[in-house]
Amino acid sequence: KRQHALAQEHLKVEPVEASVLRHVQYTLARRHQPLTAPDLYLATALSVRERLIERWTDTQSYYTTKDPKRVCYLSLEYLVGRCLQNTIHNLGVENEYTRGIAALGYELEDLAAEEHDPALGNGGLGRLASCFLDSMATLNYPAWGYGLRYRYGMFEQRIERGQQREVPDYWLQGHTNPWEVQRLDISYPVRFYGHVHAVRQGCNLRYQWEGGEIVKAQAFDSPIPGYRTRNTNTMRLWSSCAWDEFDLNAFNAGQLAAASEARVRAESISAVLYPNDHTDAGKELRLKQQFFFVSATLQDVVRRLKRSRRPLAELPDKVAIQLNDTHPTIAIPELMRIMLDVEGLEWAEAWSISTRTFAYTNHTILPEALERWPVPLLERLLPRHMQIIYEINHRHLQEVEARWPHDTERLSALSIIEESFPKMVRMAVLAIVGSHSVNGVAEIHTGLVRTRLFPQLADMWPERFNNKTNGVTPRRWLLLANPSLAALLTKWLGGQGWVTDIERLRILKAHAANPDLQQEWAASKRVNKLRLADYIQRHCGVEVSADALFDVHVKRIHEYKRQLLNILSIVHRYNVIKAASPEERAHMVPHVKVFAGKAAAGYYLAKRVIHLINSVAAVVNGDPDVGPLLKVVFLANYNVSLAEVIIPASDISQHISTAGMEASGTSNMKFALNGGLILGTMDGANIEIADAIGRHNMFVFGAAAEDTDGLRREMAYQPPPTDERLQQVYSCIEAGAFGPASDFRAILDSLQHGNDFYLLAHDFPSYLEAQAEVDRVFVNKADWIHRSIVSASCMGRFSSDRTISEYAANIWHLEAVPCPE
Ligand code: 26M
């Protein structure tokens, strides 16, 4: 106790400089001046970490004593972002650290930029998981985030000769990661392959999964501090390694070679993050990743339950498990296997426990993105799980048959097994059958999940389907990313209460016309635009004016997200400028078009789109005739940290997916919260944002989701004539205005000779009309700022705090457990 008190005293009195220098000297073992930024970053991180550890261990023991119901969020992706400033803000020590670091001759912000931004996710789904962890800690929910500790995260994107080159992201190399702790005492064996052995037990058969190979799952924990609360939760990522370190003496050369092959095989499981350009049906390693992380996680969950001396029957009262998409769905048969084969429970009880524990979130209705695993692969890799899936399906179809006798069409639609060659396991159907809750991530998306994706399942269990519209954390996406707007809010709202309650921003709506507020609002936006302009200058060598309209389109490059539609409209704008008289030009709004986003390495068309954007940029930016009226930049390597620079600087951001295809989108929320206006289609969360801020405050265009099928049919039957302006754009590209037309043949073919599945040509005229409206409003500064203030002030609903409160109340049945100070 005394030691504990002493340690605490020590932290309280030790000034930041002393603590940082102590780490430079004793942890990093560096003594000599001058201090370098990387050293000082690490020493600062270690200093901040010390203040975290006690809260972390206290929280964990408090949870152990109280033994409340917990939630385990299972996700194969997390996009955490940098940690230093987030931690400093959440602990409430930003003044101390800003001053302390300044005394050492550095700016905290510059040191923070030294941190490598771990990219253990593809995009929206991974970032959502990290926003959720932040909200769960801030709201004092006892929560664990479980995932995989990839050695190589999402690749680093370089742009060379206008094209994407992928560079492996070996994020752990060359520096220690101060934000994780390897738990050498926490590791579990995970089995693959082998066979199933049946044993008679009385009049029952029991099954045992044996043989095969065993891999070790090693835990790495990261603290997740809540904002201004003592609660500090855990994100536990599993890393794979060989189960036995081989004994050099006992092995001859042949055995040694085999053992080291086994080691390489084991380590390959957590080696790389898979891209989401296609599903990986048949990719054995991907399935191994899924089972590896699920098996280790469930062993951890069951061990914790047993340590608190509770029977498995109490699992649903003690743990809620949320499946982030179908990626962790193999958890359902794995939990069944543990209960049936290891714990000796009967099927009915085990199934009831399992379904009351699991809940599933769907994140896409794109058919090509729905996971299906070949039965032969499952039989080989996880033979017992395949048996269990068959048994689950058998009982499920019996229930269907009882309710709808002789309805073979319904039976095959509802079956977990697709009767193709080879047979496939539909993971989404397994997830729905095995959960008590299925949710979509925006109203329209949940509707489409119910009506288009799984109508028969929704028919069978209407009460199981529910909506949880996504949200974003105001800590990272407002407080950290936008210091000038954060200061304004704190001033105008009389304190920092808005950080945990962004509904309070609504107060500003009444002041949206106040010239003082407007002036401060515009000044804040300008600061952010200058910061981005500086970034553009340094990284692209392009000079842009902060007076121009910053029009931003940043997200993964996908056909359905329609970056192509945007760049085609930019070519049109270029044509219009070129044809305009000086008099007409004087009335045009200057635009800076900002693109960023990665294309999956194997996604050919997406990579051609990046090439086209860069080729158009080269021509436009180099044309003195156009001058400041149009600049186009593609910022390489979009990630969380770059998003933090781009988002606060936008005047307009584009969220222009073909209606019905973007499940939610979350960057749309970040942009609007930062006072940007949205140019978008009636898709995903755009619809709810329009409802919240008023549709007239958004620039909306394009086909509605309910019309897309009909439009595609009509087009196939009788293709309408192409818009003249679009035809002219095609002609320019074909004439080689942006480099050899052959470079863009595939893109043009997909539009002209393909079926234009994404309805670019159909939406093109209304898209141009919406852009013209943007320009008309932008010239009226007061009107623009008014809309900007109103939009941001009405975004209260889109905090991930609201989303997580809904999950906790309606799915997890969880109570907050605030850890005493
Ligand atoms: C896309 C095109 C072609 C082939 C596959 C895909 C694809 C694959 C996986 C699309 C999405 C995939 O994963 C789900 C996902 O990332 N969904 C995103 O989840 C976010 C958080 O809920 C939502 O905001 C995004 O709208 C949704 O796309």
Residues whose N, C-alpha, C, O or C-beta is under 5 A from the ligand:
A	BS01	26M	G124 L125 L128 N276 D277 H278 H363 T364 E368 A369 V441 E662 A663 S664 G665 T666
